[in-house]
Amino acid sequence: MRYFAVFLPMRDEEKSRVYRPDHLTYLQQKLEAGNVFAKGPFVDGTGGLVIYKAESFEQVELMVKQDPYVAYDARGYEIHEWAMSQE
C-alpha cells in the first residue's frame, strides 16, 4: 500500500460550508474502508490535507474527484505520493 498526501486548497468558502457534512461523511467511509491514514483542516482556513492509502495514483485521484468538496468545486486538489519516514 502506498501513501498519497492530498492538499485541498480553498476555492469557495461558502461551498465549503455547504458541503462540509458530505465531505466528512465521505472521508469517514474511506477511513472505514482503510483508504485514509490521516485528515484535517489547516488552522489558517486555507484548506486541508488528507493522506490516502492506495495502490496507485489513479486510484487516489478517482477517490479525490468523488469527494464532495472537489466534485462541487469548493476545493481544488493536489496529489503527491508520500514516503513516510520512520526516523
N, C-alpha and C positions, 0 to 999 in steps of 0.2 A: 504494500500500500504506500502510495506517495502522498506528500502533503503539499497543499497549494494555499498561499496567502492571497485572499481576495479583498482588495480595497474597494469600498463602496462610497465614493465621494458624493456629497450632497449636490443634487441638481435642482430640486424643488422642495423647499421646506414644508409647504402646505401638503403636497402629495405624500411626503414622508410621514406627516402626522396621520393622514387618512389611511395609508396602507401599512402603518406600523403593526397593528394587530395581525394582519395577514402575513406580514413578513416574519413576525415572531412565531406564529403557528407553523409556517413553512420550515423555519430553521429548527424548531422542536422536532418536527417529523424527520428531518435529515439527521439530527442528533440521535434520535432513537434508532434510525436505520444504520448508524455507525459512520455517517459521512461528515460529521462536524467534530473537529477537535477542540476548537475554541471560537468564541464570538463575543462581540461587544462594540458599543459606540465609542467614538473618540470624545473625550470630555470637552473639547472645544466646539463641538457641534458641526464639524466639517464632514462627518460621515461615520463610517465604521469599518470593521475588519472581521472577516470570517476566515478561519483556517479549515479548509475542507480536506478530507481524506478520500482518495480515489485512485483508480488505476491509470488514468490518463488525463491530460489537459482537456481533451474533448469532452470527457465525462463531466469534469468540473464546469466547463463552460456551459454545458447543457443545464446543469443544476442552477448555475448563476442566472441564466436567462429565464428560468422558471420562477425565480424569486420575485414576489410581487413588487418589491422596490424597483427592480430592474425592468420587469415586464411593463410597468406603468410609468416608467421614466422618472421616478422620484430620485433615483440614484444612478450614477454611472458605475462602471466596474473596470478593474484592472487585476489581472491574474498573474501571479508569479509562483513558480514551483519553489518550495521552501525546503531546505535541508536542516532539520532540527539538530542542533549541536548538543552533544552530551557533556561538553566541558563545563 
